[in-house]
């Protein structure tokens, strides 16, 4: 269950990071309040995931945290490519 939670936290932080990029904001506009929330998610997500991973073992937790972060980053980047391709804006 910890792995799923940490993966989810990484995924929402990567989604927030991608959503705040200027090129993505042109495709999917966001209000100022939503931008502030996305900025907070971008910071809080990985930190909360790190605390979850370090709760049991420091060395193993760090490897676990980095590995799940890598998997979430790849997953979100592929999802964004599919969404942009569906909109017809990917060149």
TIVO-2410 file (N, C-alpha, C; in nm, 3 decimals):
# residues 91
REC num residu      c1      c2      c3 atome chaine
REC   1      X   0.081  -0.118   0.000     N      A
REC   1      X   0.000   0.000   0.000    CA      A
REC   1      X   0.086   0.126   0.000     C      A
REC   2      X   0.200   0.119   0.066     N      A
REC   2      X   0.291   0.233   0.068    CA      A
REC   2      X   0.341   0.266  -0.071     C      A
REC   3      X   0.370   0.162  -0.149     N      A
REC   3      X   0.420   0.184  -0.285    CA      A
REC   3      X   0.316   0.258  -0.369     C      A
REC   4      X   0.192   0.219  -0.358     N      A
REC   4      X   0.088   0.285  -0.434    CA      A
REC   4      X   0.074   0.431  -0.392     C      A
REC   5      X   0.077   0.457  -0.263     N      A
REC   5      X   0.064   0.594  -0.212    CA      A
REC   5      X   0.180   0.682  -0.259     C      A
REC   6      X   0.302   0.630  -0.251     N      A
REC   6      X   0.419   0.707  -0.293    CA      A
REC   6      X   0.416   0.729  -0.444     C      A
REC   7      X   0.379   0.627  -0.520     N      A
REC   7      X   0.366   0.642  -0.665    CA      A
REC   7      X   0.262   0.749  -0.698     C      A
REC   8      X   0.148   0.747  -0.629     N      A
REC   8      X   0.043   0.844  -0.652    CA      A
REC   8      X   0.090   0.985  -0.618     C      A
REC   9      X   0.162   1.002  -0.507     N      A
REC   9      X   0.213   1.133  -0.470    CA      A
REC   9      X   0.312   1.186  -0.573     C      A
REC  10      X   0.401   1.099  -0.621     N      A
REC  10      X   0.493   1.139  -0.726    CA      A
REC  10      X   0.417   1.176  -0.853     C      A
REC  11      X   0.317   1.095  -0.888     N      A
REC  11      X   0.242   1.119  -1.011    CA      A
REC  11      X   0.169   1.253  -1.007     C      A
REC  12      X   0.105   1.286  -0.894     N      A
REC  12      X   0.036   1.414  -0.889    CA      A
REC  12      X   0.133   1.531  -0.890     C      A
REC  13      X   0.251   1.512  -0.835     N      A
REC  13      X   0.349   1.622  -0.839    CA      A
REC  13      X   0.404   1.640  -0.981     C      A
REC  14      X   0.427   1.530  -1.054     N      A
REC  14      X   0.471   1.543  -1.193    CA      A
REC  14      X   0.360   1.601  -1.281     C      A
REC  15      X   0.235   1.561  -1.255     N      A
REC  15      X   0.122   1.617  -1.329    CA      A
REC  15      X   0.112   1.767  -1.304     C      A
REC  16      X   0.129   1.808  -1.178     N      A
REC  16      X   0.124   1.950  -1.144    CA      A
REC  16      X   0.239   2.025  -1.212     C      A
REC  17      X   0.357   1.965  -1.213     N      A
REC  17      X   0.472   2.029  -1.276    CA      A
REC  17      X   0.447   2.048  -1.426     C      A
REC  18      X   0.398   1.945  -1.491     N      A
REC  18      X   0.371   1.954  -1.634    CA      A
REC  18      X   0.258   2.053  -1.662     C      A
REC  19      X   0.159   2.058  -1.576     N      A
REC  19      X   0.046   2.149  -1.596    CA      A
REC  19      X   0.086   2.295  -1.581     C      A
REC  20      X   0.193   2.323  -1.510     N      A
REC  20      X   0.239   2.461  -1.490    CA      A
REC  20      X   0.334   2.509  -1.599     C      A
REC  21      X   0.370   2.424  -1.691     N      A
REC  21      X   0.458   2.465  -1.800    CA      A
REC  21      X   0.383   2.556  -1.895     C      A
REC  22      X   0.447   2.661  -1.948     N      A
REC  22      X   0.378   2.757  -2.034    CA      A
REC  22      X   0.312   2.694  -2.157     C      A
REC  23      X   0.378   2.599  -2.217     N      A
REC  23      X   0.322   2.535  -2.336    CA      A
REC  23      X   0.196   2.455  -2.303     C      A
REC  24      X   0.195   2.390  -2.189     N      A
REC  24      X   0.078   2.313  -2.147    CA      A
REC  24      X  -0.034   2.405  -2.101     C      A
REC  25      X   0.002   2.518  -2.040     N      A
REC  25      X  -0.100   2.613  -1.995    CA      A
REC  25      X  -0.179   2.671  -2.113     C      A
REC  26      X  -0.115   2.679  -2.229     N      A
REC  26      X  -0.187   2.725  -2.348    CA      A
REC  26      X  -0.293   2.624  -2.390     C      A
REC  27      X  -0.263   2.496  -2.374     N      A
REC  27      X  -0.358   2.391  -2.413    CA      A
REC  27      X  -0.466   2.369  -2.309     C      A
REC  28      X  -0.426   2.370  -2.182     N      A
REC  28      X  -0.518   2.346  -2.071    CA      A
REC  28      X  -0.510   2.465  -1.975     C      A
REC  29      X  -0.582   2.574  -2.002     N      A
REC  29      X  -0.573   2.693  -1.916    CA      A
REC  29      X  -0.615   2.665  -1.771     C      A
REC  30      X  -0.554   2.740  -1.679     N      A
REC  30      X  -0.584   2.724  -1.537    CA      A
REC  30      X  -0.598   2.861  -1.473     C      A
REC  31      X  -0.684   2.871  -1.373     N      A
REC  31      X  -0.701   2.996  -1.300    CA      A
REC  31      X  -0.581   3.016  -1.205     C      A
REC  32      X  -0.571   3.137  -1.150     N      A
REC  32      X  -0.461   3.165  -1.057    CA      A
REC  32      X  -0.469   3.080  -0.932     C      A
REC  33      X  -0.590   3.054  -0.884     N      A
REC  33      X  -0.606   2.970  -0.764    CA      A
REC  33      X  -0.562   2.827  -0.793     C      A
REC  34      X  -0.595   2.777  -0.911     N      A
REC  34      X  -0.554   2.642  -0.948    CA      A
REC  34      X  -0.402   2.635  -0.965     C      A
REC  35      X  -0.342   2.741  -1.017     N      A
REC  35      X  -0.197   2.744  -1.032    CA      A
REC  35      X  -0.127   2.737  -0.896     C      A
REC  36      X  -0.183   2.808  -0.798     N      A
REC  36      X  -0.125   2.804  -0.663    CA      A
REC  36      X  -0.137   2.664  -0.602     C      A
REC  37      X  -0.251   2.600  -0.624     N      A
REC  37      X  -0.271   2.464  -0.573    CA      A
REC  37      X  -0.174   2.366  -0.640     C      A
REC  38      X  -0.156   2.382  -0.771     N      A
REC  38      X  -0.063   2.295  -0.844    CA      A
REC  38      X   0.080   2.317  -0.796     C      A
REC  39      X   0.116   2.441  -0.768     N      A
REC  39      X   0.249   2.469  -0.717    CA      A
REC  39      X   0.271   2.402  -0.582     C      A
REC  40      X   0.171   2.407  -0.495     N      A
REC  40      X   0.182   2.341  -0.364    CA      A
REC  40      X   0.192   2.190  -0.379     C      A
REC  41      X   0.113   2.132  -0.469     N      A
REC  41      X   0.120   1.987  -0.493    CA      A
REC  41      X   0.257   1.946  -0.545     C      A
REC  42      X   0.315   2.031  -0.627     N      A
REC  42      X   0.446   2.001  -0.685    CA      A
REC  42      X   0.552   1.990  -0.577     C      A
REC  43      X   0.537   2.063  -0.469     N      A
REC  43      X   0.635   2.060  -0.361    CA      A
REC  43      X   0.600   1.955  -0.255     C      A
REC  44      X   0.474   1.951  -0.215     N      A
REC  44      X   0.433   1.867  -0.103    CA      A
REC  44      X   0.431   1.718  -0.139     C      A
REC  45      X   0.395   1.684  -0.263     N      A
REC  45      X   0.385   1.544  -0.304    CA      A
REC  45      X   0.511   1.462  -0.280     C      A
REC  46      X   0.624   1.503  -0.337     N      A
REC  46      X   0.747   1.425  -0.314    CA      A
REC  46      X   0.793   1.423  -0.169     C      A
REC  47      X   0.774   1.535  -0.098     N      A
REC  47      X   0.816   1.537   0.042    CA      A
REC  47      X   0.735   1.441   0.128     C      A
REC  48      X   0.605   1.438   0.105     N      A
REC  48      X   0.520   1.345   0.178    CA      A
REC  48      X   0.556   1.200   0.144     C      A
REC  49      X   0.583   1.176   0.016     N      A
REC  49      X   0.626   1.042  -0.025    CA      A
REC  49      X   0.759   1.002   0.037     C      A
REC  50      X   0.849   1.098   0.050     N      A
REC  50      X   0.978   1.070   0.113    CA      A
REC  50      X   0.960   1.031   0.259     C      A
REC  51      X   0.873   1.101   0.329     N      A
REC  51      X   0.847   1.065   0.469    CA      A
REC  51      X   0.785   0.927   0.481     C      A
REC  52      X   0.697   0.892   0.389     N      A
REC  52      X   0.639   0.757   0.391    CA      A
REC  52      X   0.745   0.651   0.367     C      A
REC  53      X   0.837   0.677   0.275     N      A
REC  53      X   0.941   0.578   0.246    CA      A
REC  53      X   1.045   0.566   0.358     C      A
REC  54      X   1.076   0.677   0.421     N      A
REC  54      X   1.178   0.674   0.527    CA      A
REC  54      X   1.126   0.624   0.660     C      A
REC  55      X   0.998   0.599   0.669     N      A
REC  55      X   0.940   0.556   0.797    CA      A
REC  55      X   0.994   0.420   0.842     C      A
REC  56      X   1.034   0.336   0.749     N      A
REC  56      X   1.081   0.202   0.787    CA      A
REC  56      X   1.232   0.190   0.789     C      A
REC  57      X   1.296   0.222   0.676     N      A
REC  57      X   1.441   0.209   0.666    CA      A
REC  57      X   1.494   0.321   0.577     C      A
REC  58      X   1.602   0.385   0.617     N      A
REC  58      X   1.651   0.502   0.544    CA      A
REC  58      X   1.709   0.463   0.408     C      A
REC  59      X   1.802   0.369   0.404     N      A
REC  59      X   1.867   0.333   0.278    CA      A
REC  59      X   1.768   0.270   0.179     C      A
REC  60      X   1.691   0.176   0.226     N      A
REC  60      X   1.593   0.111   0.141    CA      A
REC  60      X   1.484   0.210   0.100     C      A
REC  61      X   1.445   0.298   0.191     N      A
REC  61      X   1.343   0.397   0.163    CA      A
REC  61      X   1.384   0.495   0.055     C      A
REC  62      X   1.510   0.538   0.056     N      A
REC  62      X   1.558   0.628  -0.048    CA      A
REC  62      X   1.556   0.562  -0.185     C      A
REC  63      X   1.603   0.439  -0.192     N      A
REC  63      X   1.600   0.367  -0.320    CA      A
REC  63      X   1.457   0.349  -0.369     C      A
REC  64      X   1.369   0.316  -0.280     N      A
REC  64      X   1.228   0.298  -0.309    CA      A
REC  64      X   1.167   0.429  -0.360     C      A
REC  65      X   1.200   0.539  -0.295     N      A
REC  65      X   1.147   0.671  -0.330    CA      A
REC  65      X   1.194   0.714  -0.468     C      A
REC  66      X   1.324   0.698  -0.495     N      A
REC  66      X   1.377   0.735  -0.626    CA      A
REC  66      X   1.321   0.646  -0.737     C      A
REC  67      X   1.311   0.517  -0.709     N      A
REC  67      X   1.258   0.424  -0.810    CA      A
REC  67      X   1.113   0.452  -0.844     C      A
REC  68      X   1.031   0.475  -0.743     N      A
REC  68      X   0.890   0.507  -0.769    CA      A
REC  68      X   0.875   0.643  -0.836     C      A
REC  69      X   0.964   0.736  -0.803     N      A
REC  69      X   0.963   0.867  -0.871    CA      A
REC  69      X   0.995   0.853  -1.019     C      A
REC  70      X   1.090   0.767  -1.051     N      A
REC  70      X   1.125   0.744  -1.192    CA      A
REC  70      X   1.009   0.681  -1.267     C      A
REC  71      X   0.946   0.583  -1.206     N      A
REC  71      X   0.833   0.517  -1.272    CA      A
REC  71      X   0.716   0.614  -1.291     C      A
REC  72      X   0.690   0.697  -1.193     N      A
REC  72      X   0.581   0.794  -1.204    CA      A
REC  72      X   0.613   0.899  -1.310     C      A
REC  73      X   0.737   0.942  -1.317     N      A
REC  73      X   0.776   1.041  -1.418    CA      A
REC  73      X   0.757   0.989  -1.559     C      A
REC  74      X   0.797   0.866  -1.582     N      A
REC  74      X   0.780   0.806  -1.714    CA      A
REC  74      X   0.632   0.788  -1.746     C      A
REC  75      X   0.556   0.744  -1.649     N      A
REC  75      X   0.411   0.722  -1.671    CA      A
REC  75      X   0.339   0.853  -1.704     C      A
REC  76      X   0.368   0.957  -1.630     N      A
REC  76      X   0.301   1.085  -1.654    CA      A
REC  76      X   0.345   1.147  -1.785     C      A
REC  77      X   0.471   1.133  -1.821     N      A
REC  77      X   0.515   1.189  -1.949    CA      A
REC  77      X   0.448   1.117  -2.066     C      A
REC  78      X   0.433   0.986  -2.057     N      A
REC  78      X   0.363   0.913  -2.163    CA      A
REC  78      X   0.215   0.950  -2.168     C      A
REC  79      X   0.154   0.969  -2.052     N      A
REC  79      X   0.014   1.010  -2.048    CA      A
REC  79      X  -0.005   1.148  -2.110     C      A
REC  80      X   0.085   1.241  -2.082     N      A
REC  80      X   0.075   1.375  -2.139    CA      A
REC  80      X   0.094   1.372  -2.291     C      A
REC  81      X   0.184   1.287  -2.338     N      A
REC  81      X   0.201   1.274  -2.483    CA      A
REC  81      X   0.072   1.224  -2.547     C      A
REC  82      X   0.009   1.126  -2.485     N      A
REC  82      X  -0.117   1.075  -2.539    CA      A
REC  82      X  -0.226   1.181  -2.537     C      A
REC  83      X  -0.235   1.258  -2.430     N      A
REC  83      X  -0.337   1.364  -2.422    CA      A
REC  83      X  -0.313   1.474  -2.525     C      A
REC  84      X  -0.187   1.512  -2.542     N      A
REC  84      X  -0.156   1.616  -2.640    CA      A
REC  84      X  -0.177   1.565  -2.782     C      A
REC  85      X  -0.147   1.440  -2.806     N      A
REC  85      X  -0.169   1.383  -2.939    CA      A
REC  85      X  -0.318   1.376  -2.969     C      A
REC  86      X  -0.398   1.343  -2.868     N      A
REC  86      X  -0.542   1.337  -2.885    CA      A
REC  86      X  -0.599   1.473  -2.921     C      A
REC  87      X  -0.543   1.577  -2.863     N      A
REC  87      X  -0.586   1.714  -2.896    CA      A
REC  87      X  -0.533   1.761  -3.030     C      A
REC  88      X  -0.437   1.689  -3.084     N      A
REC  88      X  -0.380   1.726  -3.213    CA      A
REC  88      X  -0.279   1.838  -3.207     C      A
REC  89      X  -0.219   1.858  -3.091     N      A
REC  89      X  -0.124   1.968  -3.076    CA      A
REC  89      X   0.019   1.920  -3.066     C      A
REC  90      X   0.042   1.794  -3.074     N      A
REC  90      X   0.178   1.741  -3.067    CA      A
REC  90      X   0.237   1.739  -3.207     C      A
REC  91      X   0.352   1.801  -3.224     N      A
REC  91      X   0.414   1.808  -3.357    CA      A
REC  91      X   0.526   1.709  -3.368     C      A
***
